C-alpha cells in the first residue's frame, strides 16, 4: 500500500480543481456540474462547495448522474443503481463531468451516452481526481486532473472519503 494523496494534499487538490474549472468557465453562467454516481459525487460535492465560496450560490447548477444502465459491462457483474438528480436541461450548456478515477474510459463513455437523455450540451469537459493514464481502452482524456499516475494492471487505486471510509486519502494497492 502506498499513499498517493494524504488528507491535506487531497483538500488542496480539490481547491485547485475548483479554481481550474472556474478559470475556464468564468461565473459558471452557462455551465453545469455533473457528478457521476456513486464515487464521483463525493468529489463533485467538495468541488461545488469550493465553488460556492467563490461565486454566488444561485449561479451553480449541480446534478448527479447514475450510469448503471448505460454501462457495457452490465452483464459481467451486478451493479446497484443509484439515483440520477439533474433537475435542469443540458441543452446548449457547458457540462463539467466529475469522477474520482479515470481508468479504462468506459465509465465516461457510458456517462456521455446517459447525458444525452437530458439535452445536447454545447461542450463537455472531464474532471477527475486521479488519472491512470496508461490504462485507457477508449480515447478519453481528462481536461482537469488532480494527479496523474502510472500504474500496472494488477494495481488498484482506492479513493477514501470520510463518508464511507472515515478517512480522506488516496492509496495505491497491489492486488
N, C-alpha and C positions, 0 to 999 in steps of 0.2 A: 504494500500500500504506500502510495506517495501522495502528498498534498500538492495539488495544483494551485488552488486559491484558498487562503486562510479566510476567516470571517472578515477581517479588516480589508483584505485585498478584494474580497467579493463585494463588500459595500462600496469601495472605491470604484470598482469596475461597473457596478450598476449606475453610479452617478455619471461616470464617463459616457456610458452608452446613452443615458438620457440626454446629456448635453450634445452628443453627436447627432441624435435623432432631431433634436431641436435646431441644431445648426443647419440641417438640410431641409427642415420643414418649419421655418420660422413662423411663430404664432400658432401653428397647428390648425389654421383655419379650415383647410380643405383636407386635413389628414385625420385618419382614424388609426387607432392602435388595436391590434387583434392578438390576443394571447392564445396559444394552442394548448388545449386540454390534453392531459392533466398537468404535466410538469412545467410547461411553458408559462402557465398562468402565474406561478409563484414569481417568476422573473418579471413578467409583464406588470403584475401588481406593484412590484417595487419600482419599476421604471416609471409607471404612471404616477406613483406617489412622489417621485423625484420631480417629474414634470409639473405637478401641481404646485410645487414650491416655487417654480419659476414663472409659470404662465397662469392666467385665470382659469379656475376650475371648469367653468362653463364652456371653454373652447376645446376641451379634451373629450373626444368621443372614443370610448373604450368598450370593446367587446371580447367575448371568449368563444372560441370555435372548437367544436369536437369533430374530429375527422375519422372516427371509428369506421363508419360505413363507406368511406372513400378509400380505405387502405387496400393495397393489392395483396396483402398477406393475411387477410381476414380468415381465410380457410385454414391457414397453417397453425394459428394459435387463437385462443379465445381472448377477445378484447372486451373490456367492460366499457360501455358507452358512458360518456359524461354529458353535461348539459351545454348546449350552444346558447349563448346570450348575445345576440347582435341586434339591438333594438333600433337600427337605422339602416338605410340603404348604403351600399358601397358604390353605387353608380357614380362614375367620374370622380371618385375620391382617391387620394393618395393613401395607400394602405401600408402600414408597417406591421409585418408578421413577426411575432416574437416566440422563440422556442429556446429551451435550455441547451440542448446539444445537437449540433448538425453532424450526422454520421454518414449514412448512405445517401440521403437526399429524398428517400421515399416518403417520409412524413411530410416534407414540404410539398412534394408533388401532389399528395393527397389533399393538403390544405389548399393548394391553388385550385384544384377541382371543386372543393367544397365552397370556396369563396364565391364562385360564380353563381351560387344559389341566392346570393344577396345583392347582386348587381355586378356590373362590369367596371372594375376600378380603372382609373386612368394610369396608375402606376402602383407597383407592388415592390416593396423592399423587404429584406430579411435581416432581422437582428437575432443573434444567438450569443449565448454566454460562452460556449465552448465550440470551436470549430475543429473537428477531427479531419483535417484537410486531405489526407491521403486515403480515406476510406470511402470516397464517393462512388456510387453506382450510377448516378444521374448527373448531368451537367448543371448543378445548382451550387451557387456560391453566396455567402452572406455579404450584405452591404455593411453591416456593423457586427463586429465580433469582439467579445470580451477578451478571449485568449485563444490563440491558435496552437494546437498541439499535434505532434506526430505520434501516432500510436500504432501498435501492431494488432492484428485481428483478434488475438487472444486476450487483449486488454479491454477493460471496461471503464468508462468514465461515470462516476456517480456524483450527482449534484445533490447535496444535502441541504434541505430547507428546514428551518425551525419548526414549521407546522407539521412536518412529517417525521423528522429525524432528531429533533431537539438540539440541533447544531446547524450552523451555516458554514459550509465549506465545500470545496470540490476536490474529489480524490480520484486517483487512478488505481484501479485494482487489476492484479494479474489473476487470470482465471485458472 
